Amino acid sequence: MDEELTPAPSIDTVEISQGLIEDLSDFLLSLMRPWNAYQILIVVGVIIVAALLKLWLAPKYHDWLRTREGWSMARRRWAVVIHKRLLLIFFVALIWLVIPLMRELTWPSRSYLIGIVGNLAFAWLLVAVATRLIANNFLRQVVRAGAWAWITLSILGLTDVFVRLADSIALDLGDIRISVWIVLQAVFILGLMFIGARFLSRSASDRIHNNADLSPSMQVLTIKALQITLYGAAFFIGLRAVGVDLTGLAVLSGAIGVGLGFGLQKVVSNLVSGVIILLDKSIKPGDVISLGETFGWIKSLGARYVSVVTRDGREYLIPNEDLITGQVVNWSHSDDFVRLDIFFGTAYGDDPHRVRALAIEAAKSVDRVLETKAPVCHIVGFGDSSVDYILRFWIEDPTGGLTNIRGNVYLALWDKFHANGISIPFPQREVRLLGDSAVVDSGPKDP
């Protein structure tokens, strides 16, 4: 039985590593030479001058930015990026003034180290500015670190050594060989593909949102389908570019299908329900819906849930499956007209014809009540202490709330009845207390 649980490093890996260590050792020893030492001092002096320039100009630049009120948000964002990189910008500008001066005053070899530092600083500045186009912070940091590392190796002339070293560190799985270099290539290529897919998706989404010919539901469906297509294509193209055999994914897709059948039923159900909602256009962004105790308007349609914002500012994330299987009241499905009913009662001594006319006038006096669909009032019964009525009226802005409009109509009824002497009865009870003299003793009496 073998005692080694992990394979020992190959001879190529050891030789390449030793060669890389020797190159680094020679480079560090060269820094001790006099003509390299004074180059280091010059670089340190340039850093100090750049820091002093930043201390002097950064506050002035910041105060100047605060006066740029008419600038767009994108322009302001780039101005802030420049403000954060002032030290590096000043250093690059100064070092590239020093490099040609040194080459004129001394031999090129005596300014070789300063040239390397200038190239590194300029490359780092370009990478830092260019990666600001990546919105995701984690992805931006990964791309920035990878680009800086590769540019540094390129400037130092160590790319071939690094590639051979990374390719020599590999894991063999049957006929498949996975090396560190292949993994790094896959991460880089897939990262670029996903960045491109994200950029195309955002650009297309803006155009689709600005297309007035498409309904909100079709806009969301088109954007979701486009995102799935772009990200799926980026994934498969990236794997193919690295050299991965895609025929092996057939077995993986079968395993994923089994997993979906057992463990991801709810997730798949919500995804399918979301597609059905988008296709049948039963709800769309901006609709006012009621689901159970939740009443609000739809903010957005997601792949797994629907965002519903209530009047009190709460945002509910309702799974798509609940909207398919549950009873949903869409107050603005086919149109925005909504009829509301309120109930009230008046005393038997009041003329019901006059009460109905006053109730209709009170409803018409409220701003949000429509006059094109005139309010109506009917008697619905004779109660124990009042004549019962129903008042019906229409509104066309359910997003403005239902409880508040009912309250305004009730208040208008109160004012109208109070001004015209119409009374609103309420049940009354009379309680009588009997004194001690009225209490009759019904107990047995002595003979």
C-alpha positions as CSV (number, residue, x, y, z in Angstrom):
1,M,0.0,0.0,0.0
2,D,1.4,3.4,-1.0
3,E,2.1,5.8,1.8
4,E,1.9,8.9,-0.4
5,L,-1.7,10.2,-0.5
6,T,-0.8,13.1,-2.9
7,P,1.4,12.9,-6.0
8,A,4.9,14.5,-5.6
9,P,5.6,17.6,-7.7
10,S,7.0,16.8,-11.2
11,I,10.6,17.5,-12.1
12,D,9.6,20.2,-14.5
13,T,7.7,22.1,-11.8
14,V,10.7,21.9,-9.4
15,E,13.1,23.1,-12.1
16,I,10.9,26.0,-13.2
17,S,10.3,27.0,-9.6
18,Q,14.0,27.0,-8.9
19,G,14.7,29.0,-12.0
20,L,12.1,31.6,-11.1
21,I,13.6,31.8,-7.6
22,E,17.1,32.3,-9.0
23,D,15.8,35.1,-11.3
24,L,14.1,36.9,-8.4
25,S,17.3,36.5,-6.4
26,D,19.4,38.0,-9.2
27,F,16.9,40.9,-9.5
28,L,17.0,41.7,-5.8
29,L,20.8,41.5,-5.7
30,S,20.9,43.9,-8.7
31,L,19.1,46.5,-6.6
32,M,22.1,46.7,-4.4
33,R,24.3,48.1,-7.1
34,P,25.0,51.9,-7.0
35,W,23.3,52.8,-10.3
36,N,20.1,51.0,-9.2
37,A,20.2,52.4,-5.7
38,Y,20.0,56.0,-6.8
39,Q,17.2,55.0,-9.2
40,I,15.2,53.8,-6.2
41,L,15.9,57.1,-4.5
42,I,14.7,59.0,-7.5
43,V,11.5,56.9,-7.5
44,V,11.0,57.6,-3.8
45,G,11.5,61.3,-4.4
46,V,8.9,61.3,-7.2
47,I,6.4,59.6,-4.8
48,I,7.1,62.3,-2.2
49,V,6.5,65.1,-4.7
50,A,3.3,63.5,-6.0
51,A,2.1,63.1,-2.4
52,L,2.8,66.9,-1.8
53,L,1.0,67.8,-5.0
54,K,-2.0,65.7,-3.9
55,L,-2.1,67.4,-0.5
56,W,-2.1,70.8,-2.2
57,L,-4.5,70.2,-5.1
58,A,-6.9,67.5,-3.8
59,P,-8.9,69.9,-1.5
60,K,-9.1,72.5,-4.3
61,Y,-10.3,69.9,-6.8
62,H,-12.9,68.7,-4.2
63,D,-14.2,72.2,-3.7
64,W,-14.4,72.7,-7.4
65,L,-16.4,69.5,-7.9
66,R,-19.0,70.6,-5.3
67,T,-19.8,73.6,-7.5
68,R,-20.5,71.4,-10.6
69,E,-24.3,71.2,-10.0
70,G,-25.3,70.7,-13.7
71,W,-23.1,67.6,-14.3
72,S,-24.7,64.3,-14.9
73,M,-24.4,61.4,-12.5
74,A,-21.9,59.5,-14.8
75,R,-19.7,62.6,-15.1
76,R,-19.7,63.1,-11.4
77,R,-18.8,59.4,-10.9
78,W,-15.8,59.7,-13.2
79,A,-14.7,62.9,-11.5
80,V,-14.8,61.1,-8.1
81,V,-12.6,58.3,-9.6
82,I,-10.1,60.9,-10.7
83,H,-10.1,62.4,-7.2
84,K,-9.4,59.0,-5.6
85,R,-6.5,58.4,-8.1
86,L,-4.8,61.8,-7.9
87,L,-1.6,60.4,-6.2
88,L,-1.2,57.8,-8.9
89,I,-2.0,60.3,-11.7
90,F,0.6,62.8,-10.3
91,F,3.2,60.0,-9.9
92,V,2.7,58.8,-13.5
93,A,3.0,62.3,-14.9
94,L,6.1,63.1,-12.9
95,I,7.9,59.7,-13.6
96,W,7.4,60.1,-17.3
97,L,9.0,63.5,-17.1
98,V,11.9,62.0,-15.3
99,I,12.5,59.0,-17.7
100,P,13.4,61.0,-20.8
101,L,15.5,63.4,-18.7
102,M,17.5,60.5,-17.2
103,R,18.0,59.0,-20.7
104,E,19.5,62.2,-21.9
105,L,21.8,62.7,-19.0
106,T,23.1,59.1,-18.5
107,W,23.2,55.7,-20.2
108,P,19.9,53.9,-20.8
109,S,20.9,51.1,-18.4
110,R,21.2,53.7,-15.6
111,S,17.4,54.5,-16.0
112,Y,16.2,51.0,-16.7
113,L,14.6,50.5,-13.3
114,I,12.9,53.9,-13.5
115,G,11.4,52.9,-16.8
116,I,10.1,49.6,-15.4
117,V,8.4,51.6,-12.5
118,G,7.0,54.1,-15.0
119,N,5.5,51.4,-17.1
120,L,4.0,49.6,-14.1
121,A,2.5,52.7,-12.7
122,F,1.0,53.7,-16.1
123,A,-0.4,50.2,-16.6
124,W,-1.9,50.1,-13.1
125,L,-3.5,53.5,-13.7
126,L,-5.1,52.3,-16.9
127,V,-6.4,49.1,-15.2
128,A,-7.8,51.0,-12.2
129,V,-9.7,53.4,-14.5
130,A,-10.9,50.8,-17.0
131,T,-12.2,48.4,-14.4
132,R,-14.6,51.0,-13.1
133,L,-16.8,50.1,-16.0
134,I,-17.5,46.8,-14.2
135,A,-20.5,47.3,-11.9
136,N,-20.1,44.2,-9.7
137,N,-17.6,45.1,-7.0
138,F,-16.3,41.5,-6.5
139,L,-15.9,40.9,-10.2
140,R,-14.2,44.3,-10.6
141,Q,-11.6,43.4,-7.8
142,V,-10.9,40.0,-9.4
143,V,-10.4,41.5,-12.9
144,R,-8.2,44.3,-11.5
145,A,-6.0,41.9,-9.6
146,G,-5.6,39.5,-12.5
147,A,-4.9,42.3,-15.0
148,W,-2.3,43.9,-12.7
149,A,-0.6,40.6,-12.1
150,W,-0.4,39.7,-15.8
151,I,0.8,43.2,-16.8
152,T,3.5,43.1,-14.1
153,L,4.7,39.7,-15.4
154,S,4.7,41.0,-18.9
155,I,6.7,44.1,-18.1
156,L,9.2,42.1,-16.1
157,G,9.5,39.5,-18.9
158,L,8.3,36.6,-16.7
159,T,5.2,35.6,-18.7
160,D,6.8,32.5,-20.3
161,V,8.2,31.3,-17.1
162,F,4.8,31.7,-15.3
163,V,2.9,29.9,-18.1
164,R,5.3,27.0,-18.0
165,L,5.1,26.9,-14.2
166,A,1.3,27.1,-14.1
167,D,0.9,24.5,-16.8
168,S,3.3,22.1,-15.0
169,I,1.0,22.1,-12.0
170,A,-1.8,19.8,-13.2
171,L,-4.2,17.1,-12.1
172,D,-4.8,14.1,-14.3
173,L,-8.3,12.6,-14.3
174,G,-8.2,9.7,-16.7
175,D,-7.9,11.3,-20.2
176,I,-8.6,14.8,-18.8
177,R,-5.7,17.0,-17.7
178,I,-6.6,20.1,-15.6
179,S,-3.7,22.5,-15.0
180,V,-3.5,25.7,-13.1
181,W,-3.0,27.5,-16.4
182,I,-6.2,26.0,-17.9
183,V,-8.1,27.1,-14.8
184,L,-6.8,30.6,-15.0
185,Q,-7.6,30.8,-18.7
186,A,-11.1,29.6,-18.0
187,V,-11.7,32.2,-15.3
188,F,-10.3,35.0,-17.5
189,I,-12.3,34.0,-20.6
190,L,-15.5,33.3,-18.8
191,G,-15.1,36.6,-16.9
192,L,-14.8,38.5,-20.2
193,M,-17.7,36.6,-21.7
194,F,-20.0,37.4,-18.8
195,I,-18.9,41.0,-18.7
196,G,-19.8,41.3,-22.4
197,A,-23.1,39.5,-21.9
198,R,-23.9,41.8,-19.0
199,F,-23.1,44.9,-21.1
200,L,-25.2,43.7,-24.1
201,S,-28.0,42.7,-21.7
202,R,-28.1,46.2,-20.1
203,S,-28.0,48.0,-23.5
204,A,-30.8,45.8,-24.9
205,S,-32.8,46.2,-21.7
206,D,-32.7,50.0,-22.0
207,R,-33.9,49.9,-25.6
208,I,-36.7,47.4,-24.8
209,H,-37.9,49.6,-21.9
210,N,-38.0,52.6,-24.2
211,N,-40.1,50.7,-26.8
212,A,-43.7,51.9,-26.3
213,D,-45.1,49.3,-28.7
214,L,-44.4,46.5,-26.2
215,S,-46.5,46.0,-23.2
216,P,-44.8,45.9,-19.8
217,S,-45.3,42.1,-19.5
218,M,-43.7,41.5,-22.9
219,Q,-40.9,43.8,-22.1
220,V,-40.1,41.8,-19.0
221,L,-40.4,38.5,-20.9
222,T,-38.2,39.7,-23.7
223,I,-35.5,40.9,-21.3
224,K,-35.5,37.7,-19.3
225,A,-35.3,35.5,-22.5
226,L,-32.5,37.7,-23.8
227,Q,-30.6,37.5,-20.5
228,I,-30.9,33.7,-20.4
229,T,-29.7,33.5,-24.0
230,L,-26.7,35.8,-23.6
231,Y,-25.5,34.3,-20.3
232,G,-26.0,30.7,-21.6
233,A,-24.1,31.5,-24.8
234,A,-21.3,33.2,-22.8
235,F,-20.9,30.2,-20.6
236,F,-20.8,27.6,-23.4
237,I,-18.6,29.7,-25.7
238,G,-16.2,30.3,-22.8
239,L,-16.0,26.6,-22.0
240,R,-15.4,25.8,-25.7
241,A,-12.7,28.4,-26.0
242,V,-10.8,26.9,-23.1
243,G,-11.1,23.4,-24.7
244,V,-13.7,21.7,-22.6
245,D,-15.6,18.9,-24.4
246,L,-19.2,19.9,-24.2
247,T,-20.5,16.4,-25.0
248,G,-19.7,15.4,-21.5
249,L,-22.3,17.9,-20.3
250,A,-25.0,15.5,-21.4
251,V,-24.5,13.4,-18.3
252,L,-24.4,16.5,-16.1
253,S,-27.6,17.8,-17.6
254,G,-29.3,14.4,-16.8
255,A,-28.1,14.6,-13.2
256,I,-29.4,18.2,-13.0
257,G,-32.7,17.0,-14.3
258,V,-33.0,14.4,-11.5
259,G,-32.0,17.0,-9.0
260,L,-34.7,19.4,-10.3
261,G,-37.3,16.7,-10.0
262,F,-36.6,16.0,-6.4
263,G,-35.1,19.0,-4.6
264,L,-35.9,22.0,-6.7
265,Q,-39.6,21.5,-7.4
266,K,-40.6,24.9,-5.8
267,V,-37.9,26.8,-7.7
268,V,-38.9,25.3,-11.0
269,S,-42.5,25.8,-10.3
270,N,-41.9,29.5,-9.6
271,L,-39.8,29.9,-12.7
272,V,-42.5,28.2,-14.9
273,S,-45.2,30.3,-13.1
274,G,-43.3,33.4,-13.9
275,V,-43.2,32.6,-17.6
276,I,-46.9,31.8,-17.6
277,I,-47.7,35.2,-15.9
278,L,-45.6,37.0,-18.5
279,L,-47.3,35.1,-21.4
280,D,-50.9,35.4,-20.3
281,K,-50.4,39.1,-19.2
282,S,-52.6,38.5,-16.2
283,I,-50.6,41.0,-14.1
284,K,-48.0,43.5,-15.2
285,P,-45.8,46.2,-13.5
286,G,-48.0,49.0,-12.2
287,D,-51.2,46.9,-11.6
288,V,-53.0,47.1,-8.3
289,I,-53.6,43.7,-6.8
290,S,-55.0,42.1,-3.7
291,L,-53.7,38.7,-2.5
292,G,-55.1,37.7,0.9
293,E,-54.3,40.5,3.3
294,T,-51.8,42.1,0.9
295,F,-53.0,45.1,-1.1
296,G,-50.6,47.1,-3.3
297,W,-49.2,47.8,-6.7
298,I,-46.7,45.6,-8.6
299,K,-43.2,47.1,-8.7
300,S,-41.4,44.5,-10.7
301,L,-41.8,40.9,-12.1
302,G,-38.9,38.6,-11.3
303,A,-38.0,35.1,-12.4
304,R,-38.9,33.7,-9.0
305,Y,-41.2,36.3,-7.3
306,V,-43.3,39.4,-7.9
307,S,-42.5,42.6,-5.9
308,V,-45.6,44.2,-4.5
309,V,-45.4,47.6,-2.7
310,T,-48.2,48.4,-0.2
311,R,-49.4,51.9,0.8
312,D,-47.3,51.9,4.0
313,G,-44.1,51.4,2.0
314,R,-43.6,47.7,2.7
315,E,-42.4,45.6,-0.2
316,Y,-43.7,42.0,-0.3
317,L,-41.9,39.4,-2.5
318,I,-44.7,37.0,-3.5
319,P,-43.7,33.7,-5.1
320,N,-45.0,33.4,-8.7
321,E,-46.6,30.1,-7.8
322,D,-48.9,31.8,-5.3
323,L,-50.2,34.2,-8.0
324,I,-51.0,31.2,-10.3
325,T,-52.7,29.0,-7.8
326,G,-54.2,31.6,-5.5
327,Q,-57.2,33.9,-5.9
328,V,-55.8,37.3,-7.0
329,V,-57.8,40.5,-7.3
330,N,-56.4,42.7,-10.1
331,W,-58.0,46.1,-9.7
332,S,-56.5,47.3,-12.9
333,H,-56.4,44.3,-15.2
334,S,-58.4,45.4,-18.2
335,D,-59.0,49.0,-17.1
336,D,-58.4,51.3,-14.2
337,F,-62.0,51.8,-13.3
338,V,-63.0,50.5,-9.8
339,R,-66.4,50.6,-8.2
340,L,-66.6,51.0,-4.4
341,D,-69.6,50.5,-2.1
342,I,-70.2,52.0,1.3
343,F,-73.2,51.3,3.6
344,F,-75.0,53.7,6.0
345,G,-78.3,54.2,7.7
346,T,-80.7,57.1,8.6
347,A,-83.6,57.5,10.9
348,Y,-87.1,56.4,9.9
349,G,-88.3,60.0,10.2
350,D,-86.1,61.2,7.3
351,D,-87.5,61.2,3.8
352,P,-85.6,58.4,1.9
353,H,-85.9,60.3,-1.5
354,R,-84.1,63.3,0.0
355,V,-81.5,61.1,1.7
356,R,-80.6,59.4,-1.6
357,A,-80.3,62.7,-3.4
358,L,-78.1,64.2,-0.6
359,A,-75.9,61.0,-0.6
360,I,-75.3,61.3,-4.3
361,E,-74.4,65.0,-4.0
362,A,-72.0,64.2,-1.2
363,A,-70.2,61.5,-3.3
364,K,-69.9,63.9,-6.3
365,S,-68.2,66.5,-4.1
366,V,-65.2,64.3,-3.5
367,D,-62.4,64.9,-6.0
368,R,-61.5,61.3,-7.0
369,V,-65.1,60.2,-7.5
370,L,-65.9,60.1,-11.2
371,E,-68.8,62.2,-12.6
372,T,-68.9,60.3,-15.9
373,K,-70.0,57.2,-14.0
374,A,-72.5,58.9,-11.7
375,P,-72.8,57.6,-8.1
376,V,-76.0,55.8,-7.2
377,C,-77.8,55.2,-3.9
378,H,-80.3,52.5,-3.1
379,I,-82.3,51.3,-0.1
380,V,-81.2,47.8,0.9
381,G,-83.4,47.1,3.9
382,F,-85.3,48.3,7.0
383,G,-83.2,47.7,10.0
384,D,-84.1,47.6,13.7
385,S,-83.4,51.3,14.2
386,S,-82.6,52.7,10.7
387,V,-83.3,52.6,7.1
388,D,-80.2,51.0,5.4
389,Y,-78.7,52.4,2.2
390,I,-75.8,51.5,-0.2
391,L,-73.9,54.2,-2.0
392,R,-71.9,53.1,-5.1
393,F,-69.4,55.3,-6.9
394,W,-66.5,54.9,-9.3
395,I,-62.8,55.9,-9.3
396,E,-60.0,55.4,-11.9
397,D,-56.9,55.7,-9.8
398,P,-56.8,52.6,-7.4
399,T,-53.1,53.2,-6.9
400,G,-54.1,56.3,-4.9
401,G,-55.6,54.0,-2.2
402,L,-59.1,52.7,-1.4
403,T,-59.4,53.2,2.3
404,N,-58.7,57.0,2.0
405,I,-61.4,57.5,-0.7
406,R,-64.0,55.7,1.3
407,G,-63.1,57.8,4.4
408,N,-63.5,61.0,2.3
409,V,-66.9,59.9,1.1
410,Y,-68.0,59.1,4.6
411,L,-66.9,62.5,5.8
412,A,-68.7,64.2,2.9
413,L,-71.9,62.3,3.9
414,W,-71.5,63.4,7.5
415,D,-71.2,67.0,6.5
416,K,-74.1,66.9,4.1
417,F,-76.4,65.2,6.5
418,H,-75.4,67.5,9.4
419,A,-76.1,70.6,7.2
420,N,-79.6,69.3,6.1
421,G,-80.8,67.9,9.5
422,I,-80.5,64.2,8.5
423,S,-79.9,62.1,11.6
424,I,-77.8,58.8,11.7
425,P,-79.4,56.6,14.4
426,F,-77.6,54.3,16.6
427,P,-79.0,51.6,19.0
428,Q,-80.0,52.8,22.4
429,R,-80.7,50.8,25.6
430,E,-82.6,51.8,28.8
431,V,-81.4,50.4,32.1
432,R,-83.6,50.7,35.2
433,L,-82.3,50.0,38.8
434,L,-84.9,48.8,41.3
435,G,-84.7,50.0,44.9
436,D,-84.6,47.8,48.1
437,S,-88.3,48.4,48.8
438,A,-89.2,46.8,45.5
439,V,-87.4,43.6,46.3
440,V,-89.9,40.8,47.1
441,D,-88.8,38.0,49.4
442,S,-90.2,34.8,48.0
443,G,-88.6,32.5,50.6
444,P,-90.6,30.3,53.0
445,K,-92.3,31.9,56.0
446,D,-92.6,30.6,59.6
447,P,-96.1,29.5,60.8
